[in-house]
Amino acid sequence: MEKVVIIPTYNEKENIAAILQAIFSLQQHFHVLVIDDGSPDGTAAIVQAMQKEYPKELFLEQRTGKLGLGTAYIHGFKWAIARGYRFVFEMDADFSHNPNDLQRLYQACSAGGADVAIGSRWVRGGGTVNWPWDRIALSKGGSLYTKLITWMPVRDTTAGFVCYRREVLEAINLDAIRFLGYAFQIEMKFAAWKLGFRIVEVPIIFEDRKYGVSKMHKGIVKEGVLGVLKLRWESIFKDYRARIKNTEGEEAAA
């Protein structure tokens, strides 16, 4: 199997079974890795029950406590690389990302020449549904701010619906990614861009969650604002590319 979708969860019992069923019903076959941070609502138990139906397609990693979105994805990336997946996806559990769009992101990387395919709200053809104006302003403003500060040619820098080719994740020193929340998505894209990988934005319609509670809070926003400034500072005055580049493979080859 060459494709795996990583879904971090915390208290997603209303959504998890339905999103998994939707992914497994797609024509393109995907494996799914759920990384649950000790959800007290029983999210992990629902996944465990579904593993009986999908023993070769569905995987679960359980962690103790809320350790952050970034660490969940880093854990998942390492897990996927160790098992030989060629295409690794990020996706939310709450249907804000349409499972049908997984196939479009996959095509962008497998046949369209992209190394990183971003499900983008802010390119032509993209948009949002039922999203409050303040969240739209925060997302658009955050992406514009990031683009102005870093010069990164990406319209939706905070997007969390992404497909990475294996080579991208292998090239990045994942242990050097420092941000945990809002800024994690920005730094992963920035690192891929700095290492010379081709990033393509695929238009999607982002729909606000119907069930559960948003994980956004002021601390995540603050990390994003300050994190972007740190990335820009390092890119000007320090060799960010050298810090973020994974040299283990090169040393082994030598």
N, C-alpha and C positions, 0 to 999 in steps of 0.2 A: 504493500500500500504506500502511496507516495504523498498523500495529503492528510494533514491533521489540523483540526480547528481547536484552538485553546480558548476555554471559557472560564475565567475566574468568577467565583461566586461567593456571595455573603448574603444570606437570607433571601434566596430566590425560589422558594418552594412553589410560588404561584406560577412561575415561568419555566422552570427547568425541564420538566417532562415534555411540555409542548415544544420548546425550542429544539430539544434533542430529536423528537419525532419528526419535526420539520426538516432538520438537517439530514437525517437518515433516509428520508423519502425522496431526496434529490436524485436526479438522473446521474450526475457525477457523484461517485461514491466518496464520502469523507469519513475519516475516523475523527473522534472527538475526545479531547482530554479536558475534564473538568477539574479545576483546582479550587478546592473549597477551604476557606479560612475559618473553619470551626463554626459554621452557621448554627446558631441555637434553634433555628426553626425546622431543622431536619432536612435541609437541602441534600446533604450527602447521602442520607438514607434513601431518598428517592432515586438518586443516581445509582446507588448500589442495587436497588431492586430492578432497575432497568438494565443493569449489566447482565442479568440472567437472560434477557431477550436479545441483547447485543454483546455477547461475550468477547467477540473479536474486533469490535468496532468502538466500544465505549470504555474509557479508562478514567480512573479517579485518583487524584492525589489529595490527601487531606493534611492540612496544616493547622497548627494550634494558634488561634487568635488572629486578629486582623493585622497582617504583616505588610499590607500595601499592594496596590495594583502592580507596580513595577516589579517587585520581587516575585509576585505570582507569575508574571509573564517570563521573567528571566528563568525561573524554575522550569516553566513549560518549554521554553526554547531549548534549554540544555537536555531536557527529557526527549524532545523530538529529534534533536541532532544525534543523540546516543542511539536512537532506534532507526535512523536512516531515512527519515521523511525528507522529501525533496521540496515540498511547499508547506509552509507553516502559516496559519491564519490566526489573527486576533479577532475576537468577537464578543459582544455583550450578550448576556443571557435574557434580556428583557424585551426582545423583539424590536428594539430601536434600530437594530440592524436586520434587514430583511434576509432570511436565509437564502432566498433565491439569488441574491447578489453574490453569494460565494462563488458561483459558477462564472460570473463575469470577472471577478478578481482573479480567479484561477486562469481564465483564458488570457488575461492581460499579461500574466507572468509566463505561462506555458507556451503561448503562441504569439503574444504581442510584443515580446522583447523587453518587458519590464523586469527589473530586479526586485522592485517594491511596488505593489499596487495598492493604492489608498482608496477606500470608499469615501468619496469627497462630497460634502454638502455644498461647497462654495465654488464649484465650477459649473459651467453651462450644463443644464439638465439635472443638476442636483438641487436639493432643498430640504425643508423640514415640514413635518405635519404635527399639529397640536403641541408645538413647543412654545413656551411663554416668551414674551419679547425680551425679558431680561437675560434669559439663557442664550437667545439668538445673538443679542448684543455682546454678551460675554464671549461667545465662541467666535463670532466674526471679528470682534475687536482683538481678541487674543491672537488669532491667526494673522491679522494685519500687523499687529505689534511685533509678532515673532518674525514675520517676513521683513519688516523694516529694519529690525535690529540685526538679524542674522544674515540677511540677503538670500536665505534659502528659497528656491523657486517652487514653493508649495503653497497652495491656497488654503488647504484645510490641515493646518499643522498639528492640531490637537485631536485629529480623527483617531478613533479606536477600532476601526474596521479595516484591517490591513492583511495583505498577503506578502510574505517574504520568501524569496528563493533561499534554499538552504545555504548557498554560498555567501549570502549577505550575513546571516547569523553566525556563520563560521568565521567570517572576516572581522567581525566586531568583537572586541574584548568585552564580553557581557558583564564581567565583574567590575569593569570600569564605569558602567552606567550608574549614575549616582542618584537620580531622582526617582521618587516612589509613586507620585500621583499624577497630577495634571501635567507636569513637565516631563514625565517619562516618555509619553508619546512624542513630544517634541524632540527630545534628545535622541531617540532611536532613529527618527527620520534624519536629524542633523548628522548623526554618525554615519549613516548609510550614504548620505550625500557627500560628506567630506571624504569618504573612502572611494568615491567615484562611481557609485552604483546609480543606475537609471531608475528614477522614480516617476511613476505614471499615476495620475488621478482619474479614477473611474467615477462618474456621477452616480450618486445614490440619493434616495429619499429617506431621510432620517425621521422616524416617528417616535414621539415621546412615549415612555413606558406607560402601560395601563395599570400594571400591578406592581406592588413593592414600592420601595423608597429610594430616591436618588442618593448616590454616595457623594455628591458634590458638597464641599464645604469651603469656608474662607481660607483655611490653611492650604488647601490644594491650589486655590487661585494664587495665593501669595507665593507658593513654591514655583508656580509657572512664571510669574512676573520676574522674580529674582533669578530663577534658573536660566531664563533666556539671556539675561544680562551676563551671567557667568559664562554661558556658552560663547557669547560674542567676545567677551574679554579674553578667554582662552584661545579663541581662533585668531585673535590679533597679536597677543603678546606671548602666547605659549604655543607649543606644537600640539594642538588638540588631536590632530590625526595620528600622531605617534602614540599618544596616550590611549586612544580608543582602539587602535589596530591590534588585532590578535596575531602575535608573531610566533605562537607555539608551533603551528603547522609549518611555517617557513624554516624554523630552527630544526624541526624533525627531518624535513626534506634535505637540509644541508648536511 
